[in-house]
Amino acid sequence: MRDMKAFFLHLAVLAALLAALPLLSAYHVTNVAKIMVLAVYAMGYNIAFGYTGLLSLGHALFFAAGLYAAGMGISQFGLGSAGALVAGPVAGGLIAAAVGLLALRTAGVAFMIVTLMFAQAGYLTVLYFVRYTRGDEGIVLDRAARMLGGVDLSGDTPRYLLAFALFAVALLVNLALVRSPFGRVMIAMRENEARSRMLGYNPYTVKLTALVVSGVYAGAAGAAYAVLFGYVGASLASVQYSILPLLYVLLGGAGTVLGPLLGALLMFYLIDYASSATSAYQFIVGAVLVVLVLFAPKGILGTLRERGLRWLP
Amino acid sequence: MSLGSIFLLALLEGLVSASVLALTASGLSLVFGIMRVVNVAHGEFFMLGAVIAWFVSHWVGGPPAVAFVLALGVAPLVVGGIAALADTLVLKRLNYEPEATIVATIGLLYILQQGALSLFGPNALPVPAPFDLRLQLIGFGYSGYKLAVIAAAVVILLSLWLILTHTRIGLVMRATQIDRNTARAFGINVDRVYAMVFAMGAGLAAIAAVLIVPIQQAHYLMGADPLLLSFSVVIIGGLGSLRGTVVAALLIGMVDQVIPIFLPVVLPDYGAYFTPTLAKILATLVVALVLVFRPQGLFGKRHA
């Protein structure tokens, strides 16, 4: 019964997103498409941070891996959009595996700093190969390169629908993952690593698997960003893009399936609104981070779950 | 210029950046050593120090030396005050829980950076040096101010070491570092010690910034490089060890300056590939690998 309730809630959210398409103005259609792509990224971050307890400060590396695999695949190697959308998650997963093999030898604060440094090295690598990546200026993918099965992905409606499809798959996979036996082991690692080890689970393999899944999500979001919005630039690999998913997840609720979407949605429109009123939108980001850790460390959905909605996955 | 002169010049430039780095990183190391707090906003305290130096020199008339000495006093006080406030209002309430603290200092980073941008604008702000003296060394003239920076850093680091090892306040800090509950049982006000240590750490970064700003100019984004370099120094030197921090700052400061000066001379053909960016990439990876394989630092001893 509880399972069905949760399942139908998530289906209802998906239905609402689909039903919103004809109601939204063109401006908001673009925004919500972007929010869904960023929510996929944040969902991946949540699998590592919210469920497994791995606070990474370097997820921009995995996002950028997908972004550049797709963008450079199209601009340099003549890949089609479909190929780019496959190359992205593969690249994200591979880089996450490589980083995880090393970084997971550390824990806690050291893990944060190691992931931060790897991501910084990745960002600088993008700048170093400026001849191919065009650095800060970035690669702009033209319309002809962004066709999928004869559909122009730079149009508002197809873009929204593809972002929605990716988001729906990511959400349902996330839901299934955290309700699977492996999902329970991930949570056990977060709650008490020593006890899970005693029960016979290898923390290293569990964390590495979670990080790779997280990397696949981030890579998929990066590739979708490249294909749907046609821009691949170094700023998307910078440390800001490691902080953003952390912010979304903390706001929506770490360790909840819908938290990343809620956090991305609220934060996106908060920044959008704030930057129309003042130029000081960074101030909002900083203040939200501080207020969240001080007064609502469980985020919106985490707090709701504590206060009654116990069945929320 | 002869090879010997180039070598001497590289050595001096390396010493200047190493001194400033040692000051900045010792602040980070002090905070981590005593409070176990990783302060991601440390670079912004550095930036605030520089911006305040500009503010003082801009609004105080008279010879640049007066404004500079004033800035050297005002910047660490103001920045230390902001840090103590952040500690009391935010970090203390988080009970210094490591992950929450890092997230909070990331938030603080954004707030301080935006604050500096909103108040002082996006332009680089120049600060005149307190005195203008050129010393004629073998084959080249060198700024006397830069030599003064090295001397000042040595004096400040020595005083810091004396405070920590030979004064009552240093004793209280070390007691808090070793066991804060026992320290509290002996009547030490741990909350006040923490606020003071956080302020001291920030103040050290601010002093370092005031010293470098006549050479480098103040800018609201200038905090990123000192933050990453300080992290590297503290990691290589062993987390929380002041001696290791100074040794590692010398090493990294030297490498940071000597390679870009020397490499084009020694290997003119490789200049196109071996850019400062590549050097930064390699350095970042080396530091990350040190933290993975030798978390006690290159100079630290392994203990629990």
Interface residues (C-beta under 8 A of the other chain):
Chain A: L55 L57 L102 A103 R105 T106 G108 V109 A110 M112 I113 V114 M117 F118 Q120 A121 L124 T125 L127 Y128 I243 L246 L250 S279 A280 Q282 F283 V285 G286 A287 V288 L289 V290 L292 V293 L294 P297
Chain B: V38 V90 R93 L94 P98 E99 A100 I102 V103 A104 I106 G107 L108 L109 Y110 I111 L112 Q113 Q114 G115 L117 S118 L228 F231 I235 T275 T277 L278 K280 I281 T284 L285 V287 A288 L289 L291 V292 F293 P295
